[in-house]
């Protein structure tokens, strides 16, 4: 931040130093001086743009370093929005449609289209459907991904009906990939999964295939099979293979 302001001051000082080329009381300015003035202004604009880019990049990078209080506020925002989407799914499902008709199609992110959904009544993010507004992820909520993940590829053991080799037991989940550790721990604190600074649970082989109307079962994608502390937990943040933290929220138990 200090470097940014120092750059701005340098930029302003540079303009002032060369403002003699642009003083209104001068009646004649040679072509060389005009060219120099134009060149100086253009260089100043380029430098200013570079400074702004550096500052904005630094701001984005800094956003992933959350304080405890910021992580707590972000965790509450995430949980609150996930609960709203769950209610939207219930409203949509209550219109008498099939589970495979539910659509997370929205105007902001592609890949959530569902060919089974033929009108807005089966769309969670449509007024006639779930009546929920799509909310983009905050940059501080994920270190790499900018979109929510809606998937029907994972079974959460201990909720709904547990079974093997049967897609009817797969839950409909809402997820965030690559959650910063401070936020992951804050989420688990608020959800009652862990407390007192205990590290998040671990699991492997999560499937993040976007839901487009079909559920699919794979035994390796069960949540709660590697770490029993996730068994029966509808929502949590956990450490996945590859040192990546995931948040999940169960929208529909099956």
Long-range contacts (C-beta under 8 A, 24 or more apart in sequence): 1-55, 1-58, 3-54, 4-51, 4-54, 4-55, 4-58, 7-47, 7-51, 8-48, 8-51, 11-44, 11-47, 11-48, 11-51, 14-40, 14-44, 14-47, 15-41, 15-44, 60-139, 63-138, 63-139, 63-140, 64-139, 64-140, 64-143, 64-180, 65-180, 66-140, 66-180, 66-182, 66-183, 67-182, 68-182, 68-186, 70-140, 71-180, 71-182, 71-183, 71-185, 71-186, 72-186, 72-189, 72-190, 74-138, 74-140, 74-141, 74-183, 74-186, 75-183, 75-186, 75-187, 75-189, 75-190, 76-190, 77-138, 78-141, 78-176, 78-187, 78-247, 79-187, 79-190, 79-191, 79-235, 79-249, 81-135, 82-174, 82-235, 82-249, 82-251, 84-132, 85-124, 85-130, 85-132, 85-174, 85-249, 85-251, 86-174, 86-249, 86-250, 86-251, 87-130, 87-132, 88-124, 88-125, 88-129, 88-130, 88-131, 88-132, 89-124, 89-130, 89-172, 89-251, 89-252, 91-129, 91-130, 91-131, 92-121, 92-122, 92-123, 92-124, 92-129, 92-130, 93-252, 95-121, 95-122, 95-129, 97-121, 97-122, 99-172, 99-215, 99-252, 99-254, 100-213, 100-214, 100-215, 101-213, 102-172, 102-211, 102-213, 102-252, 103-129, 103-213, 104-150, 104-210, 104-211, 106-134, 107-134, 108-134, 108-136, 109-134, 109-147, 109-148, 111-210, 111-212, 112-150, 112-210, 112-211, 112-212, 113-212, 114-211, 114-212, 114-213, 115-212, 115-213, 116-213, 117-213, 137-176, 140-180, 140-183, 141-176, 141-179, 141-180, 141-183, 142-176, 142-177, 142-178, 142-179, 142-180, 143-178, 143-179, 143-180, 144-177, 144-178, 145-176, 145-177, 145-178, 148-174, 148-175, 148-176, 149-173, 149-174, 149-175, 149-176, 149-177, 149-208, 149-210, 150-174, 150-175, 150-210, 150-211, 150-251, 151-175, 151-207, 151-208, 151-209, 151-210, 151-211, 152-211, 152-214, 152-215, 152-216, 153-207, 153-208, 153-209, 153-211, 153-215, 153-216, 153-217, 153-218, 153-221, 154-206, 154-207, 154-221, 154-222, 154-223, 154-248, 155-217, 155-221, 155-222, 155-223, 156-222, 156-223, 156-224, 156-230, 156-233, 156-234, 156-248, 156-250, 156-253, 157-222, 157-223, 157-224, 157-225, 157-230, 157-231, 157-232, 158-224, 158-231, 158-232, 158-233, 159-232, 159-233, 159-234, 159-250, 159-253, 160-253, 160-254, 161-254, 164-217, 164-219, 165-217, 165-219, 166-217, 167-214, 167-215, 167-216, 167-217, 168-215, 168-254, 169-217, 169-254, 170-215, 170-216, 170-217, 170-254, 171-250, 171-251, 171-252, 171-253, 171-254, 172-211, 172-215, 172-250, 172-251, 172-252, 172-254, 173-248, 173-249, 173-250, 173-251, 174-248, 174-249, 174-250, 174-251, 175-206, 175-208, 175-246, 175-247, 175-248, 175-249, 176-246, 176-247, 177-208, 177-244, 177-246, 178-244, 178-245, 178-246, 179-237, 179-245, 179-246, 179-247, 180-245, 181-245, 183-237, 184-237, 184-238, 184-239, 184-245, 184-247, 185-237, 187-236, 187-237, 187-247, 188-236, 188-237, 191-233, 191-235, 191-236, 191-237, 193-229, 193-233, 193-236, 193-237, 194-229, 199-239, 200-236, 200-237, 200-238, 200-239, 200-245, 201-227, 201-229, 201-230, 201-236, 201-238, 201-239, 202-226, 202-227, 202-238, 202-239, 202-240, 203-227, 203-230, 203-238, 203-239, 203-240, 204-240, 204-241, 205-241, 206-240, 206-246, 206-248, 215-254, 223-248
